[in-house]
Amino acid sequence: MKYQICIVTATRAEYGLLRPLIRRVQQDETLTLLLAVTGAHLEPRYGNTVEEIRKDNLPIDACLPILTEGDTQQDVSCVMANTITAFTAYFMERKPDMVVLLGDRYETLGVAIVALTCQIPICHIHGGETTEGAMDEAIRHSITKMSALHFTACAAYRKRVIQLGEQPDRVYNVGALGVENIRTLSLLTKEEAGAQIGFSLAEPYALITFHPVTLEQQTQGKQVQALFAALEQFPQLRLLFTKSNADSGGMEINALIDAYVDAHPQRAIAFSSMGYLRYLSAMQGCTMVLGNSSSGILEAPAFHVPTVDIGDRQKGRLAAASIIHCEAEQESIAAAIAQALSPAFLQLCSTVENPFGNGHTSEQIVSIMKGRLTEGISLKKKFYDVGFLV
């Protein structure tokens, strides 16, 4: 019997992480891959990144448009409603044996709701993490409670999923898929990456991604301007921006980045999407990762590259010693950049240990999924009580 595994991807970052798992499911003789592409992948304003998936020669089973024209809080709610409508029809037609979801985005929550009501087991990746500044925090834990199997990035996150009441024998610490990409991909040299993006990477440069802090009220413009002001104190750094994703407030950030790049054409460049290969290649050679993207927490330590993590979006995540946290204010950002450039901190980064696994994540996930599918996965779950004093 071949099991149908539906893997859902809605954003460029999510696809980059899922790619080794998608490929491994595709190549397994006992599994049938159903790759459902949705969200920002299908929008020109976010880079039309479905084309990156096609270039990887991966079979797309369905493209499901769900986004609205805007990115207000109302639009986010409408997108979740669109997701529920689109994926209800899709799941009823295809009837997958399992749905694989990664992370904590609002589109992912919509898919999880449909899988739950359609009685399709959910395999959830990257549960147990915390991001105190974003609504992703609540979404992530909600998806955990809907899921049948859990694949966490480290032991601490496995414990947290169990603390949420999930049975320990359903929760597996397998490391992070991003570390596997770093281990397995043939990355580009600085010269090759620079030639492909049309921007020399021979001089020191920062790789910058900034997203809205979705549990704050309209702070994104002020915070990005503080970042720009801090960068003016370090003219020796060239600036490589990847734009914000489809979050409420992201369009404002992207407009500000475009204006900044237009005003500094010799120093800065921006992309809606670089693609996972060029992005990781740029990370490998950068002077620092700067902003508030999870990639600065999960992937950058594997390259021994400093990360300046700004504000509260990633607050609460397990962080390697190569990560500097700072406030989203000019003085704090500038001080953190200066620390990241210091010889002492660069020496520390050169020996830092990445806490997110050894790069064999997809192999473990597929093996466990197959075993559990063969045994049969009950959607009925007992709440696992953890003994503790309060």
C-alpha positions, 0 to 999 in steps of 0.5 A: 500500500502506498500512502499519500503524503500532502506537504503544504507550502505557502512561503519562500522560507517554508519551502526552503526548509521543506525541500529536503523532506519533499524530495525524500517523500517523492523518492520513497517507493512506499509514499506518494507525494501531494505537494500543495502550493499556496499563499505568497508562492503564487503572488508576483509581489512576493516573487512568484516563488512557485517558479522556484519549485518548478525549477527544482522539478518537483511535481506540484499537485495543486496551486491554491490561491488564497491571498487578498490584495492587502495585508491589514488585520482584516485581510489576514482573517480573510486569507484564513477563511480563503484557506479553509474554503480552498483546502476543504475542497482539495482534501475532500478530493485528494483524501491524503493519508497525512498532511505535513505542516511546518511552523506557525503561519496563519495560512498554516492554521487554516490548513490545520483546521481543515485537516482536523475536520476532515480527520486527516492526521497532521504531522507538525514540524517546528512545534514547541518554539516560542516567539513572544512578539508575534501572533505566530506564538499562539498559532504554533501551539494551536497547531500542536494541539491539532496534530497527531505527530510532532517533529521538534528541532531540539530537546527543549522544544520536545519537552515543551510540546509534551508540556502542552499535553502531547503524549511523549511517544508522539513527539520526536526531536529530529533537529532542524531541516535548515541544518540539513540544507546547509549540510547537503547543498552545494553552496555558491561561492561569493563570486558566484552568488554575487554574479547571479544577483548582480551585486558584488559580495567581495566586500563585507556585507550584512544579510538583512530581513525584517518582518512586522512584529504582529503583536505590536500596533503599527511599529514596523515603520518606526523600527525599520527607520531605526534600523536604517539610521543605525546602518548609517553608522557602518558605511563599510557594510554593504547591505543585502535585503530580503523583503518581508513576507505576507504579514500584516504590515509587511507591505509598508516595510517593503516600500521603505526598503525599496525607497532606501535601496533607491537612495543607496544604489551603490551600497544596497540591493533588495529581493522579494525572494533570493531562492534558498540556494542563493540565500544560504550561499549569501548567509555563508559569506556574510559578515552578519545576519541582521533583522528578526528572521528565524533564519538568523536563529536556526541557520546562521549559527551553523555557518559560525556567522554572527546574528543581530536579532532585533526586537521581540519577534523572535524573543523566547527562542533557544539561541546560540552564543553567536546571537546578539539580541537588541531593542528595535531602537537606533542606539541598541541596534548600532551597539549590537552591530558594533559587537558583532563586528568586534574581533572578540565576538567573531572569535566566539562565533568561530567555535559556537555549537548549533543546538539544532541537530546534525543535518539528518532531519528529513531521513528521520521524519520519513522513517517515523511517518512510515512506521506510524502510518503502518501501525495506524495513527489514532486521532484520539489523544489523551492529555499527558499531564506533566507533574510540577509545582506551581 
